[in-house]
Amino acid sequence: MKAPSVGLTCAFQLLLTLLTADSVVLARTIQFAGYEWEVRRAGFGNPGPNYWSDSVENIWVDVDGNLHLEITHDPVNDRWCCAEVFTREPTQYGKHLFYVISRLDSLDQNVIAALFAYQDSLHEIDIEFMRSGQPFESYNAQYVVQPWHRWGNLRRFLMVLTGTYTAHYFDWQADRVLFKSIHGHYEEPRYPWDLIQEWSYEGNDVPQVGDSLRVHINLYLDGGKPPSDGQEVEITIKDAYLAFTPVTTSGWSTSDSNARDER
């Protein structure tokens, strides 16, 4: 059930950003899973391109500590608003594990959810849940080491879930990236049937730690096309275990104090 509105619409936030372009506008940050995350500023841009919102309508942490990202519809301007967060600090080699509470196998054909490490389009590691506009599923998930178009840098698969709890990780090392998806919230499969998919990439495009990748989570529209069913979309991340130890929160940006109950 949709909660009462508690923030500015994404359209108004975009206008506010433009009007204050000559002044210092601090980015909104949130605390999630022991890390400080910056919320992508409101505006229009890639991927998509899409309209991105930093409103609590699109990104919030509830009273139980779960992170919510939501694609919402702005009826005033008839536009869809997407959501993204990323760590303030760059990550390191090691395992990056995410516990998700959502039916990622049944996202709308125009919706993409991603868990990834990113510096630029040539230094990026992705776990993506998407159907690329397909009304019928031949795949709905993929592991990628960018650039995706190089042979051997992409593994697509069909994910069929039995519930809403899944775990997904990439273990990034200097010479390889190991990807794995698991039924339930476990660091490793308890039984063979818990394993959804795994893939080890050992190609030439593994990013190096000096590339300063940051961890991102986003939810957006493929090519900027609205959901085919016209419905808003939400995903929930219960926890994240990343490969770096966060430093003490600095004072240049304010933390999110708008926790919301689950809907």
Steps between C-alpha positions, in 0.01 A plus 500: 500500500635841404611708797401867527727737314787617719721687257527723199407353163792412277397773256508771766832374628644521149378861478649577841834357390503719190402814692780451753769403250716799600490415870639209696243221509596213726413154379259296707661202669361197680641248745444140394672175602768692691604709198431854390332519159448804286165533325531590133398861452173581326543550126481347154769262379624152421443215521177526308507791480265544793385755754672427831359604835667550838164520679404281797216386274760311294773407747469442874612277786217362712492455878637144464802622304385375158587711196215572257535625144189586302412616150210742540273684261475879515144574379555876475765467230405148387849367554656205681767556765779249568733439795869441566739499796876452516764478771683817593827305512660281232498128563784245507566147378278243667145375528201733455187324626141626481191351668190589297130472591323529163383285211783599273397231252168670426596863443315679224659457157607867497650504851864436595639451852877492547759431770839614374840657545572793270760756405406548134364294212834322454554426871182339625376171650125433479231269631186601310141383505320583176320366195614757242144574390414135440136413572605133532801398700804337343710660776430741786840545660861550397853531632721751320855626503505810282530563215212255453532469122840329515479125454495316832412802717130416541309206651120504468268254675139433588428530870189328640440582866299312760466801731615857555827433685816478288869572551730625225870575506805576294841415641742741333868412487791637296479222239139383510142570609283222643122554481241300690122512564337294774148417620450638852721729703819297525858594421545169319248231394416254777396236247560461126141604423551833678730615220328708232803582285874554521768619259870568522639769272876492438526720191708808425249760622508438875520847663791569731469630853663828396203568271306618807169323437206592723214265581165597346142375522245630252152444364415652165320474166653335194535773238287727717186306397227493768402169665288305251232444765499866608577407862760644734785262592682444828790282612627445855858427606518350848876521545832544323845374596768682305875460466612819674481635852318835510677794656332737745219695335620844391301815558461643151165333436200429718372150575152384410262529795186408307465132588175348374306190592478218250205533268 
